[in-house]
Amino acid sequence: MNFNETEEQRLIRESVRKLCSAFSDDYWEERDREGKFPDTFFDEMAAAGWIGIAMPEKYGGAGKGIQEAAIILEEVAASGAAMNGATPIHLSIFGMHPVVKHGSELMREKYLPPVARGELQVAFGVTEPNAGSDTTSIETFARLNGDHYLVKGRKVWTTKAIESERVLLLVRTKARDKVKRKTEGMTLLLAELQKPEVSISAIPKLGRNAVQTCEVVYDDLVVPVSDRVGEEGEGFRYLLDGLNAERILIAAESLGIGRAALRRAVQYANDRVVFDRPIGKNQGIAFPLAKARTNLDAAELMIRKAAWKLDNNEPCGTEANMAKWLAAEAGFYAADCAIQTHGGFGYAREYHVERYWREARLMKLAPISQEMILNFIAEHELGLPRSY
């Protein structure tokens, strides 16, 4: 296995790193504190062509793979932007994946180019208050009425709903008790968001506050049949197609946050003098940081393996899940070590590591919890009985 990046991948990493260097930690701290979307950053990333990195060239994208997308998101997070910077990019890169694979040609031509240019923001509406990880229990329903659907229901944790014009919305078009398999009867719609029939409310939360996450209520929202992704009733299957890619990208973002946290911790450990010696000379400080670096490098290897397998059309469910689990653990551990290294100053916003810590914690929950990943590995790799 070749562990060296290609020349093109190296140039992508350097270019993204240079662009991100213009947005300091203070910029991201302010965005987070004031709850303001990073418009300037997003626009510059779009202008540079990074939003469409994984979209087909035919529709204005660069036609690259998940390896290149992971590099971009790792560098964004590692710059200090963390999830406040990575999430807006991530949702545009990954969110339209079902449309790329299963949308009609008309839908692709209409929506993919403006998304690639950063002109059309798209959110992702799946989770519901009474469903959580059990996606098949969603209750939001779309009733067919001639050439359109009427959507009624409620979603939670719809990130970027306030800024987005469209939402990739998973609904039921056939009740769960009317289908043979619980995964049947669900449909994906690319619905409008900024309509009178849609109520959007931001959910106050721990971190990543530059990007609002919302509860969204749909009250007979009209969605033309032409805005349906693929066939009616096949929405759950379409979602599964993109889950491995999403886990790999989330893993890359976790890795980036860990790198940012470790960079600041090491600098502080070298600069901070207590008892006439830099605190990094003490093994109580040095060993956790060395462990953090070891964890991050191990997670990076699994991310690279999973991304390579996906791009080469090889089965990678196990690797993608392991990459997400390892990176989420490693990123949070590094952020926690960074706070501990800073001591009391680690709790202060001006040192930024508390923001990394708040944002790194998210990846142990979303888009799937660490426990659900272990369920997958226990069942599919160890052959243990299914627990849910």
Secondary structure, DSSP 8 states (H G I E B T S, - for coil): ---S--HHHHHHHHHHHHHHTTS-HHHHHHHHHHT---HHHHHHHHHTT-TTTTS-GGGTS----HHHHHHHHHHHIIIIIHHHHHHHHHHHHHTTHHHHHHS-HHHHHHHHHHHHTT-S-EEEE---TTTTT-GGG---EEEEETTEEEEEEEEEEEETTTT-SEEEEEEESS-GGGSSSTTSSEEEEEEE-SSTTEEEEE---SS-TTS-EEEEEEEEEEEEGGGEESSTTBHHHHHHHHHHHHHHHHHHHHHHHHHHHHHHHHHHHHH-EETTEEGGGSHHHHHHHHHHHHHHHHHHHHHHHHHHHHHTT---HHHHHHHHHHHHHHHHHHHHHHHHHHGGGGGSGGG-HHHHHHHHGGGGTSSS-HHHHHHHHHHHTT------
